[in-house]
Amino acid sequence: PTERTSCCCGGRFASWMSSLRVFARGSDLATSEERRANRVAMLLFFSLLIHNFPEGLAVAASALESDQLGMTVTIGVMIHNIPE
């Protein structure tokens, strides 16, 4: 039973990865305009992810140090993100 469960989970993971690959590439989209819009959306998604991850780490680290510092950094990040 244990082997079958791991095989089943492995199959589900492979299926999920395949679906993710199709989603990320936009290979299921019909027109070149849709594929271009998908590429722009993926670029925006990953650039914001890379940009915001260190901000989250800074807020977490400062909040662990002290409540006042955590609140100060949080407000600073909030003000920084207004133009975005």
OpenMM code with the backbone's topology and positions (N, CA, C; nanometers):
from openmm import Vec3, app, unit

residues = "PRO THR GLU ARG THR SER CYS CYS CYS GLY GLY ARG PHE ALA SER TRP MET SER SER LEU ARG VAL PHE ALA ARG GLY SER ASP LEU ALA THR SER GLU GLU ARG ARG ALA ASN ARG VAL ALA MET LEU LEU PHE PHE SER LEU LEU ILE HIS ASN PHE PRO GLU GLY LEU ALA VAL ALA ALA SER ALA LEU GLU SER ASP GLN LEU GLY MET THR VAL THR ILE GLY VAL MET ILE HIS ASN ILE PRO GLU".split()
positions = [
    Vec3(0.0804, -0.1205, 0.0000),
    Vec3(0.0000, 0.0000, 0.0000),
    Vec3(0.0848, 0.1271, 0.0000),
    Vec3(0.1984, 0.1249, 0.0680),
    Vec3(0.2817, 0.2438, 0.0751),
    Vec3(0.3385, 0.2792, -0.0613),
    Vec3(0.3812, 0.1778, -0.1367),
    Vec3(0.4375, 0.2031, -0.2695),
    Vec3(0.3333, 0.2622, -0.3634),
    Vec3(0.2114, 0.2121, -0.3544),
    Vec3(0.1060, 0.2622, -0.4413),
    Vec3(0.0732, 0.4078, -0.4093),
    Vec3(0.0722, 0.4440, -0.2833),
    Vec3(0.0438, 0.5811, -0.2427),
    Vec3(0.1500, 0.6755, -0.2963),
    Vec3(0.2777, 0.6372, -0.2825),
    Vec3(0.3835, 0.7242, -0.3320),
    Vec3(0.3773, 0.7363, -0.4838),
    Vec3(0.3420, 0.6276, -0.5514),
    Vec3(0.3291, 0.6322, -0.6974),
    Vec3(0.2149, 0.7263, -0.7359),
    Vec3(0.1049, 0.7148, -0.6629),
    Vec3(-0.0105, 0.8001, -0.6898),
    Vec3(0.0252, 0.9473, -0.6676),
    Vec3(0.0943, 0.9758, -0.5578),
    Vec3(0.1342, 1.1140, -0.5295),
    Vec3(0.2346, 1.1630, -0.6328),
    Vec3(0.3247, 1.0750, -0.6736),
    Vec3(0.4204, 1.1119, -0.7777),
    Vec3(0.3501, 1.1433, -0.9086),
    Vec3(0.2472, 1.0665, -0.9407),
    Vec3(0.1694, 1.0909, -1.0610),
    Vec3(0.0940, 1.2216, -1.0545),
    Vec3(0.0404, 1.2499, -0.9371),
    Vec3(-0.0300, 1.3768, -0.9192),
    Vec3(0.0662, 1.4945, -0.9309),
    Vec3(0.1846, 1.4783, -0.8746),
    Vec3(0.2849, 1.5850, -0.8821),
    Vec3(0.3257, 1.6080, -1.0274),
    Vec3(0.3482, 1.5003, -1.1013),
    Vec3(0.3861, 1.5130, -1.2420),
    Vec3(0.2749, 1.5805, -1.3220),
    Vec3(0.1508, 1.5449, -1.2932),
    Vec3(0.0378, 1.6071, -1.3610),
    Vec3(0.0286, 1.7552, -1.3279),
    Vec3(0.0509, 1.7879, -1.2002),
    Vec3(0.0480, 1.9276, -1.1570),
    Vec3(0.1593, 2.0071, -1.2244),
    Vec3(0.2785, 1.9492, -1.2319),
    Vec3(0.3911, 2.0171, -1.2964),
    Vec3(0.3634, 2.0387, -1.4447),
    Vec3(0.3036, 1.9410, -1.5092),
    Vec3(0.2697, 1.9541, -1.6503),
    Vec3(0.1687, 2.0668, -1.6709),
    Vec3(0.0683, 2.0733, -1.5851),
    Vec3(-0.0309, 2.1808, -1.5941),
    Vec3(0.0323, 2.3164, -1.5692),
    Vec3(0.1236, 2.3220, -1.4728),
    Vec3(0.1931, 2.4463, -1.4424),
    Vec3(0.2775, 2.4908, -1.5614),
    Vec3(0.3428, 2.3962, -1.6264),
    Vec3(0.4257, 2.4272, -1.7432),
    Vec3(0.3392, 2.4857, -1.8557),
    Vec3(0.2235, 2.4256, -1.8802),
    Vec3(0.1323, 2.4761, -1.9837),
    Vec3(0.0846, 2.6155, -1.9467),
    Vec3(0.0506, 2.6370, -1.8188),
    Vec3(0.0036, 2.7674, -1.7730),
    Vec3(0.1122, 2.8730, -1.7881),
    Vec3(0.2338, 2.8417, -1.7450),
    Vec3(0.3425, 2.9395, -1.7478),
    Vec3(0.3840, 2.9741, -1.8906),
    Vec3(0.3833, 2.8772, -1.9784),
    Vec3(0.4238, 2.9023, -2.1179),
    Vec3(0.3112, 2.9608, -2.2015),
    Vec3(0.1883, 2.9360, -2.1595),
    Vec3(0.0754, 2.9835, -2.2373),
    Vec3(0.0557, 2.9049, -2.3647),
    Vec3(0.1058, 2.7812, -2.3677),
    Vec3(0.0979, 2.7017, -2.4901),
    Vec3(-0.0438, 2.6583, -2.5240),
    Vec3(-0.1371, 2.6743, -2.4317),
    Vec3(-0.2759, 2.6394, -2.4589),
    Vec3(-0.3554, 2.7568, -2.5164),
    Vec3(-0.2915, 2.8726, -2.5324),
    Vec3(-0.3608, 2.9907, -2.5830),
    Vec3(-0.3646, 2.9885, -2.7354),
    Vec3(-0.4727, 3.0426, -2.7903),
    Vec3(-0.4972, 3.0284, -2.9330),
    Vec3(-0.4206, 3.1300, -3.0186),
    Vec3(-0.4197, 3.2554, -2.9808),
    Vec3(-0.3617, 3.3577, -3.0671),
    Vec3(-0.2269, 3.4051, -3.0130),
    Vec3(-0.1497, 3.4652, -3.1020),
    Vec3(-0.0195, 3.5177, -3.0599),
    Vec3(-0.0368, 3.6350, -2.9630),
    Vec3(-0.1455, 3.7085, -2.9757),
    Vec3(-0.1727, 3.8186, -2.8836),
    Vec3(-0.1975, 3.7668, -2.7421),
    Vec3(-0.2723, 3.6560, -2.7309),
    Vec3(-0.2951, 3.5954, -2.5992),
    Vec3(-0.1646, 3.5431, -2.5397),
    Vec3(-0.0796, 3.4811, -2.6230),
    Vec3(0.0484, 3.4306, -2.5732),
    Vec3(0.1388, 3.5446, -2.5290),
    Vec3(0.1370, 3.6558, -2.6018),
    Vec3(0.2177, 3.7722, -2.5628),
    Vec3(0.1673, 3.8302, -2.4309),
    Vec3(0.0367, 3.8408, -2.4146),
    Vec3(-0.0206, 3.8912, -2.2892),
    Vec3(0.0165, 3.7984, -2.1734),
    Vec3(0.0189, 3.6687, -2.1988),
    Vec3(0.0581, 3.5733, -2.0958),
    Vec3(0.2047, 3.5925, -2.0572),
    Vec3(0.2926, 3.6154, -2.1542),
    Vec3(0.4341, 3.6389, -2.1242),
    Vec3(0.4522, 3.7650, -2.0407),
    Vec3(0.3790, 3.8695, -2.0740),
    Vec3(0.3869, 3.9944, -1.9973),
    Vec3(0.3369, 3.9711, -1.8550),
    Vec3(0.2274, 3.8972, -1.8402),
    Vec3(0.1733, 3.8684, -1.7077),
    Vec3(0.2726, 3.7864, -1.6247),
    Vec3(0.3364, 3.6876, -1.6860),
    Vec3(0.4350, 3.6061, -1.6135),
    Vec3(0.5559, 3.6901, -1.5730),
    Vec3(0.6010, 3.7772, -1.6613),
    Vec3(0.7134, 3.8642, -1.6297),
    Vec3(0.6782, 3.9566, -1.5128),
    Vec3(0.5601, 4.0130, -1.5161),
    Vec3(0.5147, 4.0998, -1.4074),
    Vec3(0.5041, 4.0228, -1.2767),
    Vec3(0.4482, 3.9030, -1.2828),
    Vec3(0.4333, 3.8205, -1.1627),
    Vec3(0.5691, 3.7909, -1.0988),
    Vec3(0.6646, 3.7436, -1.1789),
    Vec3(0.7939, 3.7060, -1.1228),
    Vec3(0.8760, 3.8273, -1.0796),
    Vec3(0.8647, 3.9379, -1.1510),
    Vec3(0.9391, 4.0568, -1.1093),
    Vec3(0.8850, 4.1108, -0.9768),
    Vec3(0.7545, 4.1097, -0.9573),
    Vec3(0.6979, 4.1537, -0.8297),
    Vec3(0.7306, 4.0559, -0.7175),
    Vec3(0.7328, 3.9277, -0.7498),
    Vec3(0.7698, 3.8278, -0.6503),
    Vec3(0.9127, 3.8501, -0.6024),
    Vec3(1.0041, 3.8699, -0.6954),
    Vec3(1.1445, 3.8929, -0.6610),
    Vec3(1.1612, 4.0251, -0.5859),
    Vec3(1.0846, 4.1252, -0.6235),
    Vec3(1.0936, 4.2562, -0.5587),
    Vec3(1.0387, 4.2532, -0.4162),
    Vec3(0.9268, 4.1856, -0.3941),
    Vec3(0.8594, 4.1904, -0.2643),
    Vec3(0.9125, 4.0904, -0.1628),
    Vec3(0.9791, 3.9855, -0.2066),
    Vec3(1.0286, 3.8843, -0.1135),
    Vec3(1.1261, 3.9425, -0.0113),
    Vec3(1.2283, 4.0195, -0.0522),
    Vec3(1.3184, 4.0770, 0.0489),
    Vec3(1.2485, 4.1754, 0.1424),
    Vec3(1.1480, 4.2447, 0.0926),
    Vec3(1.0723, 4.3346, 0.1793),
    Vec3(1.0031, 4.2555, 0.2901),
    Vec3(0.9463, 4.1424, 0.2544),
    Vec3(0.8823, 4.0570, 0.3546),
    Vec3(0.9822, 4.0052, 0.4563),
    Vec3(1.1004, 3.9683, 0.4091),
    Vec3(1.2047, 3.9233, 0.5018),
    Vec3(1.2457, 4.0363, 0.5963),
    Vec3(1.2572, 4.1572, 0.5435),
    Vec3(1.2954, 4.2715, 0.6273),
    Vec3(1.1893, 4.2990, 0.7330),
    Vec3(1.0637, 4.2921, 0.6957),
    Vec3(0.9555, 4.3151, 0.7922),
    Vec3(0.9571, 4.2053, 0.8985),
    Vec3(0.9733, 4.0808, 0.8567),
    Vec3(0.9751, 3.9703, 0.9525),
    Vec3(1.0930, 3.9813, 1.0485),
    Vec3(1.2116, 4.0085, 0.9950),
    Vec3(1.3308, 4.0182, 1.0795),
    Vec3(1.3197, 4.1343, 1.1777),
    Vec3(1.2687, 4.2470, 1.1315),
    Vec3(1.2561, 4.3619, 1.2205),
    Vec3(1.1490, 4.3379, 1.3275),
    Vec3(1.0420, 4.2693, 1.2922),
    Vec3(0.9364, 4.2405, 1.3901),
    Vec3(0.9857, 4.1416, 1.4955),
    Vec3(1.0755, 4.0523, 1.4556),
    Vec3(1.1324, 3.9597, 1.5540),
    Vec3(1.2247, 4.0318, 1.6515),
    Vec3(1.2897, 4.1370, 1.6041),
    Vec3(1.3810, 4.2135, 1.6893),
    Vec3(1.3036, 4.2919, 1.7957),
    Vec3(1.2044, 4.3681, 1.7525),
    Vec3(1.1195, 4.4406, 1.8483),
    Vec3(0.9908, 4.4827, 1.7789),
    Vec3(0.8868, 4.4982, 1.8578),
    Vec3(0.7572, 4.5389, 1.8022),
    Vec3(0.7646, 4.6779, 1.7386),
    Vec3(0.8330, 4.7688, 1.8047),
    Vec3(0.8422, 4.9057, 1.7536),
    Vec3(0.9185, 4.9090, 1.6212),
    Vec3(1.0295, 4.8386, 1.6140),
    Vec3(1.1059, 4.8333, 1.4893),
    Vec3(1.0252, 4.7665, 1.3793),
    Vec3(0.9545, 4.6601, 1.4135),
    Vec3(0.8698, 4.5915, 1.3155),
    Vec3(0.7634, 4.6818, 1.2588),
    Vec3(0.7003, 4.7606, 1.3456),
    Vec3(0.5963, 4.8531, 1.3000),
    Vec3(0.6561, 4.9637, 1.2147),
    Vec3(0.7725, 5.0127, 1.2523),
    Vec3(0.8388, 5.1186, 1.1753),
    Vec3(0.8743, 5.0695, 1.0350),
    Vec3(0.9323, 4.9517, 1.0267),
    Vec3(0.9697, 4.8973, 0.8951),
    Vec3(0.8450, 4.8663, 0.8133),
    Vec3(0.7420, 4.8145, 0.8766),
    Vec3(0.6164, 4.7855, 0.8054),
    Vec3(0.5577, 4.9119, 0.7450),
    Vec3(0.5535, 5.0187, 0.8213),
    Vec3(0.5001, 5.1460, 0.7701),
    Vec3(0.5888, 5.1986, 0.6576),
    Vec3(0.7200, 5.1856, 0.6747),
    Vec3(0.8117, 5.2282, 0.5686),
    Vec3(0.7902, 5.1511, 0.4394),
    Vec3(0.7716, 5.0203, 0.4494),
    Vec3(0.7463, 4.9382, 0.3307),
    Vec3(0.6116, 4.9736, 0.2696),
    Vec3(0.5117, 4.9993, 0.3538),
    Vec3(0.3806, 5.0393, 0.3017),
    Vec3(0.3907, 5.1703, 0.2227),
    Vec3(0.4624, 5.2673, 0.2759),
    Vec3(0.4799, 5.3950, 0.2058),
    Vec3(0.5586, 5.3744, 0.0761),
    Vec3(0.6606, 5.2887, 0.0828),
    Vec3(0.7410, 5.2575, -0.0351),
    Vec3(0.6560, 5.1944, -0.1454),
    Vec3(0.5566, 5.1160, -0.1074),
    Vec3(0.4752, 5.0434, -0.2060),
    Vec3(0.3582, 5.1237, -0.2620),
    Vec3(0.3340, 5.2439, -0.2116),
    Vec3(0.2225, 5.3237, -0.2631),
    Vec3(0.2331, 5.3487, -0.4136),
    Vec3(0.3500, 5.3885, -0.4666),
    Vec3(0.3578, 5.4114, -0.6120),
    Vec3(0.3404, 5.2858, -0.6957),
    Vec3(0.3647, 5.1714, -0.6371),
    Vec3(0.3523, 5.0466, -0.7129),
    Vec3(0.2070, 5.0145, -0.7359),
] * unit.nanometer
topology = app.Topology()
chain = topology.addChain("A")
for resn in residues:
    res = topology.addResidue(resn, chain)
    for name in ("N", "CA", "C"):
        topology.addAtom(name, app.Element.getBySymbol(name[0]), res)
